[in-house]
Amino acid sequence: MTDATATATTVTNPYAAGAAYIDGEYVPLAEARIPITDWGFIRSDVTYDVVHVWKGRFFRLEDHLERFERSAAGMRFTLPHSRAGQREILMECVRLSGLRDAYVEMICTRGTPPPGSRDPRQARNRYFAFAAPFIWVADEAQRMRGLHLVISAVQRIPPESVDPTLKNFHWGDLIRGLFDAYDRGGETVALVDGDGNLTEGPGFNIFVVKSGKVATPHRGVLEGITRRTVIELCAECGLPLDLRPVSPGEARSADEVFLSTTAGGLLPVTTIDGKPVGDGNLGPVTDRLRDLYWSKQEAGWHGTDVDYTDHA
Amino acid sequence: MTDATATATTVTNPYAAGAAYIDGEYVPLAEARIPITDWGFIRSDVTYDVVHVWKGRFFRLEDHLERFERSAAGMRFTLPHSRAGQREILMECVRLSGLRDAYVEMICTRGTPPPGSRDPRQARNRYFAFAAPFIWVADEAQRMRGLHLVISAVQRIPPESVDPTLKNFHWGDLIRGLFDAYDRGGETVALVDGDGNLTEGPGFNIFVVKSGKVATPHRGVLEGITRRTVIELCAECGLPLDLRPVSPGEARSADEVFLSTTAGGLLPVTTIDGKPVGDGNLGPVTDRLRDLYWSKQEAGWHGTDVDYTDHA
């Protein structure tokens, strides 16, 4: 690690494409591997969270750590690190990578029960983390002109099966919907619930704006930290916001539609199922909230500085 | 590989605890790892199948390979190996391990899209396989006296979200149900669907027997190969069998209840939610079908011999 640390800020930094913490060691992300017998893989018995770093600062780090701890407890995992220990590991992943804008993920898996056992209570839970270059759900062109969204008939896994507020890797429905969207000329997808109402898409919550009022689905979705941020920003701007069922028809006839995600903040949607949303251009409410999201963040709102100095 | 091959049948065989095929190489199972950036892990974007070897013979190998290929196609994976290539890899895993009774798993993951991309179409799919010592869903005592089953209110992920006939690692609901069962003094769990009817449990289908008639849920379940085998055995015995909705009440008032799984064949259930099924003892229909299942298999039914000789 000493060598790597010494070159952390040079172009030859072996962690520049990402740094991971795995089984007590820091390794380049591309080398980070987990045992195929870990139930985190072969049963998707795992929880995770993603926080981002923007211009050298974590955004809402404590909120993400708190949600991660809640997810882990809800799925009966015992995290092998304290809050302070986790903070240190995430910081070190970012520091090693040298990345000023990063996508930082923490993961807890069930682990592997002893040979012959299929009892998850007998497994020692594992903890992984990594920092990778910041990932955008939408590329730059899409962010400028807005995304082409498809509303799929695929249903989001219901809360009665898997609790969506405990962040998990059950993306089979989302990926199935994504292929459905591609087949229909779309770029991303929103799924519905059993009643036909909107839920969420692969990695994002969804908001609709009509006559200056904002709404987002209240149930069957991840309680996104960026979603929470948007709710706070609406309050700050005096924009009325409802958490309630939102139908696909409401999205199609909205003035504006946007997505919220750690991987990109607020992302405008300008077509749904091939038809323009509003006049098909980026809308003023989305624009205003998006500007606020980034400008407040750059001013240090909910920020935690990363210490990039070499302590080796 | 030569060293290992040479000792394949001795006690020092490094593959004795399991052999895996990963990225073109054979390694001891405990050393087999997958990249944490593979969507097979971080999106559970993966399919698999499990076939078993009993007394040196695969059981229904072609049926498992066929289902695996169907699952892969349904999830838009491109398998990097032909049927013959896969057969060879699975055989080699078993041969290296020297195991006469083995649990053999094949896995296809989405892989990792290029840096910055979140488009699954841009990822190269990966193939893994391994042979491990035969795993029983129930231990010997449980097989002798019958399992204590709990029927949980947790709902199996519905087909409208994730197609259960395409074998997948979305076990969040099953694990949640399993903890529910443990909390209530049970050993394993069956989940219900949105209508409250029985579906399946962690790794098994479920059958009820009443007045000489057999029934098993028709929908929202994996179409298990052992389930199919039980259906064939019932026909052979002249036992009427229905594929239809089965309510929890029907299971509670059944004469006999049993589970079917590659990891153990037919497993009797003698209590449900703490109350005896029938008279609480193993029933004659379950006994008869279970005997047939093993005796026919040992006589070579649907069998494919493993060649354990060293070709190195």
Interface residues (C-beta under 8 A of the other chain):
Chain A: A17 A20 I22 L29 A30 A32 R33 I34 P35 I36 T37 G40 F41 I42 R43 S44 D45 V46 Y48 M75 R76 E105 I107 R110 P115 G116 R118 P120 R121 F128 F130 A132 P133 I135 W136 V137 V154 Q155 R156 I157 P158 E160 S161 V162 D163 N168 F169 H170 W171 G172 D173 L174 I175 R176 L178 F179 Y182 G194 P202 G203 A263
Chain B: A17 A20 I22 L29 A30 A32 R33 I34 P35 I36 T37 G40 F41 I42 R43 S44 D45 V46 Y48 M75 R76 E105 I107 R110 P115 G116 R118 P120 R121 F128 F130 A132 P133 I135 W136 V137 V154 Q155 R156 I157 P158 E160 S161 V162 D163 N168 F169 H170 W171 G172 D173 L174 I175 R176 L178 F179 Y182 G194 P202 G203 A263
